[in-house]
Amino acid sequence: MSLTNEELRSRLAGIVPPLTTPFDRDGNLIVAGVREQIDFMRANGVRAVVAGGSTGEGHTLDREDFAALMRATADACASDVTLVAGLIVNSTREAQQRTQILQGMDVAALQLTPVHYLFKCDVVGSVQHYRTIHEASGIPILIYNVIPWKYLGVDMMLQIMREVPGVAGIKQSAGDLKSVSDLLARMAPHNLVLSGIDALLYPAFALGVHGAITALTAAVPGVCVKLWNAVQAGDYHAALDLHRRLNALWDLIPHDNLPAYTKYIQHRQGLSLYHGRAPMQGVDSSRAAAIDAALKNLPV
């Protein structure tokens, strides 16, 4: 049975890291690496995760990879970590077929991008896209608003949530804190907004977002949990201090190679070192040294 919006809001409150996907140097999925990362998240106070998102290189997963990754993640999450499945696909049909793969797994929600190739569907097509996928799966949907050339405005996101009750909320990315603020002010009380803006976690939390799904939450989940908790407790002095130290780390991470650097930062905290899928490159040694220095200034 799918969760109500209120139940989903409770399960996704706080820090929801987008897991990195463990690949070897040849780009093969290392299923055994999934549980190690879930255990790392659990030990850092995380209670919900996303598999197959952007940080997880979900755009590179074929159906076989997707099935193996989701199965391993669901098994590792067990009953105490909530799983959101990321879908980064280019058609309603492909999204439907991937949701069929999820049958029998304990998946609380789908994080679903708009279709993102060169051609853009209109408002009617966008509404129908989300409606069809929810009707086929019965799983609540979070719109993942991140695609630059299919970027959804606030009015369209509100319309989709209004016309498709199965769309429970939004993950708002692309550095757009104004849209976060507008969504929080105008959405229905049962909907939820999660921030995908790494550099502005503190102000997003202060605005009242329900949680965050960002690369930093995967890279340094324990620090992000501390930041969330500080804001919830009204300890804004501590929150601002953490915000500044987190941004010092964020400023060192090249956005175009974000998954590889997130994996490196996880590795520096004890996880096995996995690779990005080609053509993604490895971590530059000089930048790695600067990242190591920034990590020493964080309570990891």
Contacts in CASP RR format, 6 or more apart in sequence:
PFRMAT RR
TARGET T0000
AUTHOR 0000-0000-0000
METHOD contacts of the structure
MODEL  1
MSLTNEELRSRLAGIVPPLTTPFDRDGNLIVAGVREQIDFMRANGVRAVV
AGGSTGEGHTLDREDFAALMRATADACASDVTLVAGLIVNSTREAQQRTQ
ILQGMDVAALQLTPVHYLFKCDVVGSVQHYRTIHEASGIPILIYNVIPWK
YLGVDMMLQIMREVPGVAGIKQSAGDLKSVSDLLARMAPHNLVLSGIDAL
LYPAFALGVHGAITALTAAVPGVCVKLWNAVQAGDYHAALDLHRRLNALW
DLIPHDNLPAYTKYIQHRQGLSLYHGRAPMQGVDSSRAAAIDAALKNLPV
2 138 0 8 1.000
2 139 0 8 1.000
2 140 0 8 1.000
3 11 0 8 1.000
3 108 0 8 1.000
3 109 0 8 1.000
3 140 0 8 1.000
4 190 0 8 1.000
5 140 0 8 1.000
5 168 0 8 1.000
5 169 0 8 1.000
5 190 0 8 1.000
5 191 0 8 1.000
5 192 0 8 1.000
6 190 0 8 1.000
8 108 0 8 1.000
8 109 0 8 1.000
8 140 0 8 1.000
8 168 0 8 1.000
8 192 0 8 1.000
9 168 0 8 1.000
9 190 0 8 1.000
9 192 0 8 1.000
9 210 0 8 1.000
11 47 0 8 1.000
11 48 0 8 1.000
11 82 0 8 1.000
11 108 0 8 1.000
12 48 0 8 1.000
12 82 0 8 1.000
12 84 0 8 1.000
12 108 0 8 1.000
12 109 0 8 1.000
12 192 0 8 1.000
12 194 0 8 1.000
12 210 0 8 1.000
12 211 0 8 1.000
13 210 0 8 1.000
13 211 0 8 1.000
14 48 0 8 1.000
14 210 0 8 1.000
14 211 0 8 1.000
14 212 0 8 1.000
14 225 0 8 1.000
14 228 0 8 1.000
15 45 0 8 1.000
15 46 0 8 1.000
15 211 0 8 1.000
15 212 0 8 1.000
15 217 0 8 1.000
15 221 0 8 1.000
15 222 0 8 1.000
15 224 0 8 1.000
15 225 0 8 1.000
15 228 0 8 1.000
16 46 0 8 1.000
16 48 0 8 1.000
16 49 0 8 1.000
16 50 0 8 1.000
16 84 0 8 1.000
16 194 0 8 1.000
16 211 0 8 1.000
16 212 0 8 1.000
16 213 0 8 1.000
16 217 0 8 1.000
17 41 0 8 1.000
17 46 0 8 1.000
17 49 0 8 1.000
17 50 0 8 1.000
17 213 0 8 1.000
17 217 0 8 1.000
17 218 0 8 1.000
17 221 0 8 1.000
17 224 0 8 1.000
18 49 0 8 1.000
18 50 0 8 1.000
18 52 0 8 1.000
18 53 0 8 1.000
18 54 0 8 1.000
18 55 0 8 1.000
18 56 0 8 1.000
18 213 0 8 1.000
18 214 0 8 1.000
18 215 0 8 1.000
18 217 0 8 1.000
18 218 0 8 1.000
19 34 0 8 1.000
19 37 0 8 1.000
19 38 0 8 1.000
19 41 0 8 1.000
19 49 0 8 1.000
19 50 0 8 1.000
19 51 0 8 1.000
19 52 0 8 1.000
19 55 0 8 1.000
19 56 0 8 1.000
19 73 0 8 1.000
19 218 0 8 1.000
20 37 0 8 1.000
20 55 0 8 1.000
20 56 0 8 1.000
20 57 0 8 1.000
20 218 0 8 1.000
20 259 0 8 1.000
20 262 0 8 1.000
20 263 0 8 1.000
20 266 0 8 1.000
20 274 0 8 1.000
21 29 0 8 1.000
21 51 0 8 1.000
21 52 0 8 1.000
21 56 0 8 1.000
21 57 0 8 1.000
21 58 0 8 1.000
21 61 0 8 1.000
21 69 0 8 1.000
21 259 0 8 1.000
21 274 0 8 1.000
21 277 0 8 1.000
22 29 0 8 1.000
22 30 0 8 1.000
22 31 0 8 1.000
22 32 0 8 1.000
22 33 0 8 1.000
22 34 0 8 1.000
22 37 0 8 1.000
22 272 0 8 1.000
22 274 0 8 1.000
23 29 0 8 1.000
23 30 0 8 1.000
23 57 0 8 1.000
23 274 0 8 1.000
23 275 0 8 1.000
23 276 0 8 1.000
23 277 0 8 1.000
24 30 0 8 1.000
24 274 0 8 1.000
24 275 0 8 1.000
25 275 0 8 1.000
27 275 0 8 1.000
27 276 0 8 1.000
27 277 0 8 1.000
27 278 0 8 1.000
29 65 0 8 1.000
29 68 0 8 1.000
29 69 0 8 1.000
30 274 0 8 1.000
31 68 0 8 1.000
31 69 0 8 1.000
31 72 0 8 1.000
33 272 0 8 1.000
33 274 0 8 1.000
34 69 0 8 1.000
34 72 0 8 1.000
34 73 0 8 1.000
34 76 0 8 1.000
35 72 0 8 1.000
35 75 0 8 1.000
35 76 0 8 1.000
36 271 0 8 1.000
36 272 0 8 1.000
37 266 0 8 1.000
37 271 0 8 1.000
38 49 0 8 1.000
38 73 0 8 1.000
38 76 0 8 1.000
38 77 0 8 1.000
38 81 0 8 1.000
39 76 0 8 1.000
40 221 0 8 1.000
40 266 0 8 1.000
40 269 0 8 1.000
40 270 0 8 1.000
40 271 0 8 1.000
41 49 0 8 1.000
41 81 0 8 1.000
41 221 0 8 1.000
42 80 0 8 1.000
42 81 0 8 1.000
44 221 0 8 1.000
44 222 0 8 1.000
44 225 0 8 1.000
45 221 0 8 1.000
45 222 0 8 1.000
45 225 0 8 1.000
46 81 0 8 1.000
46 221 0 8 1.000
46 222 0 8 1.000
46 225 0 8 1.000
47 80 0 8 1.000
47 81 0 8 1.000
47 82 0 8 1.000
48 81 0 8 1.000
48 82 0 8 1.000
48 83 0 8 1.000
48 84 0 8 1.000
48 108 0 8 1.000
49 73 0 8 1.000
49 77 0 8 1.000
49 81 0 8 1.000
49 82 0 8 1.000
49 83 0 8 1.000
49 84 0 8 1.000
50 84 0 8 1.000
50 85 0 8 1.000
50 86 0 8 1.000
50 111 0 8 1.000
50 213 0 8 1.000
51 69 0 8 1.000
51 70 0 8 1.000
51 73 0 8 1.000
51 83 0 8 1.000
51 84 0 8 1.000
51 85 0 8 1.000
51 86 0 8 1.000
52 58 0 8 1.000
52 61 0 8 1.000
52 66 0 8 1.000
52 69 0 8 1.000
52 85 0 8 1.000
52 86 0 8 1.000
52 88 0 8 1.000
53 86 0 8 1.000
53 88 0 8 1.000
53 111 0 8 1.000
53 144 0 8 1.000
54 88 0 8 1.000
54 146 0 8 1.000
54 215 0 8 1.000
54 258 0 8 1.000
54 259 0 8 1.000
55 215 0 8 1.000
55 218 0 8 1.000
55 258 0 8 1.000
55 259 0 8 1.000
55 262 0 8 1.000
56 259 0 8 1.000
57 259 0 8 1.000
57 276 0 8 1.000
57 277 0 8 1.000
57 280 0 8 1.000
58 66 0 8 1.000
58 86 0 8 1.000
58 88 0 8 1.000
59 88 0 8 1.000
60 277 0 8 1.000
61 69 0 8 1.000
63 97 0 8 1.000
63 98 0 8 1.000
63 101 0 8 1.000
66 98 0 8 1.000
66 101 0 8 1.000
67 101 0 8 1.000
70 83 0 8 1.000
70 85 0 8 1.000
70 101 0 8 1.000
70 102 0 8 1.000
70 105 0 8 1.000
70 107 0 8 1.000
71 105 0 8 1.000
73 83 0 8 1.000
74 83 0 8 1.000
74 105 0 8 1.000
74 106 0 8 1.000
74 107 0 8 1.000
77 83 0 8 1.000
77 106 0 8 1.000
79 106 0 8 1.000
82 108 0 8 1.000
83 105 0 8 1.000
83 106 0 8 1.000
83 107 0 8 1.000
83 108 0 8 1.000
84 107 0 8 1.000
84 108 0 8 1.000
84 109 0 8 1.000
84 110 0 8 1.000
84 111 0 8 1.000
84 142 0 8 1.000
84 213 0 8 1.000
85 102 0 8 1.000
85 105 0 8 1.000
85 107 0 8 1.000
85 109 0 8 1.000
85 110 0 8 1.000
85 111 0 8 1.000
85 139 0 8 1.000
86 110 0 8 1.000
86 111 0 8 1.000
86 112 0 8 1.000
86 144 0 8 1.000
87 95 0 8 1.000
87 98 0 8 1.000
87 99 0 8 1.000
87 110 0 8 1.000
87 111 0 8 1.000
87 112 0 8 1.000
87 113 0 8 1.000
88 113 0 8 1.000
88 116 0 8 1.000
88 144 0 8 1.000
89 95 0 8 1.000
89 98 0 8 1.000
89 113 0 8 1.000
89 115 0 8 1.000
90 115 0 8 1.000
90 116 0 8 1.000
90 117 0 8 1.000
91 115 0 8 1.000
92 115 0 8 1.000
92 128 0 8 1.000
92 129 0 8 1.000
92 132 0 8 1.000
92 133 0 8 1.000
95 112 0 8 1.000
95 129 0 8 1.000
95 133 0 8 1.000
96 132 0 8 1.000
96 133 0 8 1.000
96 136 0 8 1.000
96 137 0 8 1.000
99 110 0 8 1.000
99 133 0 8 1.000
99 136 0 8 1.000
99 137 0 8 1.000
99 139 0 8 1.000
100 136 0 8 1.000
102 137 0 8 1.000
102 139 0 8 1.000
107 139 0 8 1.000
108 139 0 8 1.000
108 140 0 8 1.000
109 139 0 8 1.000
109 140 0 8 1.000
109 141 0 8 1.000
109 142 0 8 1.000
109 168 0 8 1.000
110 133 0 8 1.000
110 137 0 8 1.000
110 139 0 8 1.000
110 140 0 8 1.000
110 141 0 8 1.000
110 142 0 8 1.000
111 142 0 8 1.000
111 144 0 8 1.000
111 171 0 8 1.000
111 213 0 8 1.000
112 130 0 8 1.000
112 133 0 8 1.000
112 141 0 8 1.000
112 142 0 8 1.000
112 143 0 8 1.000
112 144 0 8 1.000
113 144 0 8 1.000
113 146 0 8 1.000
113 147 0 8 1.000
113 150 0 8 1.000
114 121 0 8 1.000
114 126 0 8 1.000
114 129 0 8 1.000
114 143 0 8 1.000
114 145 0 8 1.000
114 147 0 8 1.000
114 150 0 8 1.000
114 152 0 8 1.000
115 121 0 8 1.000
115 129 0 8 1.000
115 150 0 8 1.000
116 147 0 8 1.000
116 149 0 8 1.000
116 150 0 8 1.000
118 149 0 8 1.000
120 149 0 8 1.000
120 150 0 8 1.000
121 129 0 8 1.000
123 156 0 8 1.000
123 159 0 8 1.000
126 152 0 8 1.000
126 156 0 8 1.000
126 160 0 8 1.000
127 159 0 8 1.000
127 160 0 8 1.000
127 163 0 8 1.000
127 164 0 8 1.000
130 141 0 8 1.000
130 143 0 8 1.000
130 160 0 8 1.000
130 164 0 8 1.000
130 166 0 8 1.000
130 167 0 8 1.000
131 163 0 8 1.000
131 164 0 8 1.000
133 141 0 8 1.000
134 140 0 8 1.000
134 141 0 8 1.000
134 164 0 8 1.000
134 166 0 8 1.000
134 167 0 8 1.000
138 166 0 8 1.000
140 166 0 8 1.000
140 167 0 8 1.000
140 168 0 8 1.000
141 164 0 8 1.000
141 166 0 8 1.000
141 167 0 8 1.000
141 168 0 8 1.000
141 169 0 8 1.000
142 167 0 8 1.000
142 168 0 8 1.000
142 169 0 8 1.000
142 170 0 8 1.000
142 171 0 8 1.000
142 192 0 8 1.000
142 194 0 8 1.000
143 152 0 8 1.000
143 157 0 8 1.000
143 160 0 8 1.000
143 161 0 8 1.000
143 167 0 8 1.000
143 169 0 8 1.000
143 170 0 8 1.000
143 171 0 8 1.000
144 171 0 8 1.000
144 173 0 8 1.000
145 151 0 8 1.000
145 152 0 8 1.000
145 153 0 8 1.000
145 157 0 8 1.000
145 170 0 8 1.000
145 171 0 8 1.000
145 172 0 8 1.000
145 173 0 8 1.000
145 174 0 8 1.000
145 179 0 8 1.000
146 171 0 8 1.000
146 173 0 8 1.000
146 174 0 8 1.000
146 196 0 8 1.000
148 174 0 8 1.000
151 174 0 8 1.000
152 160 0 8 1.000
153 179 0 8 1.000
154 179 0 8 1.000
154 182 0 8 1.000
154 183 0 8 1.000
154 186 0 8 1.000
157 170 0 8 1.000
157 183 0 8 1.000
158 183 0 8 1.000
158 186 0 8 1.000
158 187 0 8 1.000
160 167 0 8 1.000
161 167 0 8 1.000
161 168 0 8 1.000
161 169 0 8 1.000
161 170 0 8 1.000
161 187 0 8 1.000
161 188 0 8 1.000
161 191 0 8 1.000
162 188 0 8 1.000
168 190 0 8 1.000
168 191 0 8 1.000
168 192 0 8 1.000
169 187 0 8 1.000
169 191 0 8 1.000
169 192 0 8 1.000
169 193 0 8 1.000
169 194 0 8 1.000
170 183 0 8 1.000
170 187 0 8 1.000
170 191 0 8 1.000
170 192 0 8 1.000
170 193 0 8 1.000
170 194 0 8 1.000
171 194 0 8 1.000
171 195 0 8 1.000
171 196 0 8 1.000
171 213 0 8 1.000
172 179 0 8 1.000
172 180 0 8 1.000
172 183 0 8 1.000
172 193 0 8 1.000
172 194 0 8 1.000
172 195 0 8 1.000
172 196 0 8 1.000
172 197 0 8 1.000
173 196 0 8 1.000
173 197 0 8 1.000
174 197 0 8 1.000
175 196 0 8 1.000
175 197 0 8 1.000
175 199 0 8 1.000
175 200 0 8 1.000
176 197 0 8 1.000
177 195 0 8 1.000
177 197 0 8 1.000
177 200 0 8 1.000
177 203 0 8 1.000
177 204 0 8 1.000
177 207 0 8 1.000
180 193 0 8 1.000
180 195 0 8 1.000
180 197 0 8 1.000
180 204 0 8 1.000
180 207 0 8 1.000
180 209 0 8 1.000
181 207 0 8 1.000
183 193 0 8 1.000
184 193 0 8 1.000
184 207 0 8 1.000
184 208 0 8 1.000
184 209 0 8 1.000
187 193 0 8 1.000
192 210 0 8 1.000
193 209 0 8 1.000
193 210 0 8 1.000
194 209 0 8 1.000
194 210 0 8 1.000
194 211 0 8 1.000
194 212 0 8 1.000
194 213 0 8 1.000
195 201 0 8 1.000
195 204 0 8 1.000
195 205 0 8 1.000
195 209 0 8 1.000
195 211 0 8 1.000
195 212 0 8 1.000
195 213 0 8 1.000
195 214 0 8 1.000
196 204 0 8 1.000
196 212 0 8 1.000
196 213 0 8 1.000
196 214 0 8 1.000
197 204 0 8 1.000
197 214 0 8 1.000
198 214 0 8 1.000
198 215 0 8 1.000
198 216 0 8 1.000
198 250 0 8 1.000
199 247 0 8 1.000
199 250 0 8 1.000
201 212 0 8 1.000
201 214 0 8 1.000
201 216 0 8 1.000
201 217 0 8 1.000
201 224 0 8 1.000
201 227 0 8 1.000
201 243 0 8 1.000
201 246 0 8 1.000
202 227 0 8 1.000
202 231 0 8 1.000
202 239 0 8 1.000
202 240 0 8 1.000
202 242 0 8 1.000
202 243 0 8 1.000
204 212 0 8 1.000
205 211 0 8 1.000
205 212 0 8 1.000
205 227 0 8 1.000
205 228 0 8 1.000
205 231 0 8 1.000
205 232 0 8 1.000
205 239 0 8 1.000
206 231 0 8 1.000
206 236 0 8 1.000
206 239 0 8 1.000
211 228 0 8 1.000
212 224 0 8 1.000
212 228 0 8 1.000
214 224 0 8 1.000
215 253 0 8 1.000
215 258 0 8 1.000
215 259 0 8 1.000
215 262 0 8 1.000
216 224 0 8 1.000
216 246 0 8 1.000
216 249 0 8 1.000
216 250 0 8 1.000
217 224 0 8 1.000
218 262 0 8 1.000
218 266 0 8 1.000
219 249 0 8 1.000
219 253 0 8 1.000
219 261 0 8 1.000
219 262 0 8 1.000
219 265 0 8 1.000
219 266 0 8 1.000
220 246 0 8 1.000
220 249 0 8 1.000
220 265 0 8 1.000
220 269 0 8 1.000
220 295 0 8 1.000
220 298 0 8 1.000
220 300 0 8 1.000
222 299 0 8 1.000
222 300 0 8 1.000
223 242 0 8 1.000
223 245 0 8 1.000
223 246 0 8 1.000
223 298 0 8 1.000
223 299 0 8 1.000
223 300 0 8 1.000
224 246 0 8 1.000
226 238 0 8 1.000
226 242 0 8 1.000
226 299 0 8 1.000
227 239 0 8 1.000
227 242 0 8 1.000
227 243 0 8 1.000
227 246 0 8 1.000
230 236 0 8 1.000
230 238 0 8 1.000
230 239 0 8 1.000
230 242 0 8 1.000
231 239 0 8 1.000
245 294 0 8 1.000
245 297 0 8 1.000
245 298 0 8 1.000
246 298 0 8 1.000
248 294 0 8 1.000
248 297 0 8 1.000
249 265 0 8 1.000
249 291 0 8 1.000
249 294 0 8 1.000
249 295 0 8 1.000
249 298 0 8 1.000
252 287 0 8 1.000
252 290 0 8 1.000
252 291 0 8 1.000
252 294 0 8 1.000
253 261 0 8 1.000
253 262 0 8 1.000
253 265 0 8 1.000
253 291 0 8 1.000
254 261 0 8 1.000
254 287 0 8 1.000
257 280 0 8 1.000
257 281 0 8 1.000
257 282 0 8 1.000
257 283 0 8 1.000
259 276 0 8 1.000
259 280 0 8 1.000
260 275 0 8 1.000
260 276 0 8 1.000
260 280 0 8 1.000
260 281 0 8 1.000
260 282 0 8 1.000
260 283 0 8 1.000
261 283 0 8 1.000
261 287 0 8 1.000
261 291 0 8 1.000
263 271 0 8 1.000
263 273 0 8 1.000
263 274 0 8 1.000
263 275 0 8 1.000
263 276 0 8 1.000
264 273 0 8 1.000
264 283 0 8 1.000
264 288 0 8 1.000
264 291 0 8 1.000
265 291 0 8 1.000
265 295 0 8 1.000
267 273 0 8 1.000
267 274 0 8 1.000
268 291 0 8 1.000
268 292 0 8 1.000
268 295 0 8 1.000
269 295 0 8 1.000
269 300 0 8 1.000
275 282 0 8 1.000
276 282 0 8 1.000
END
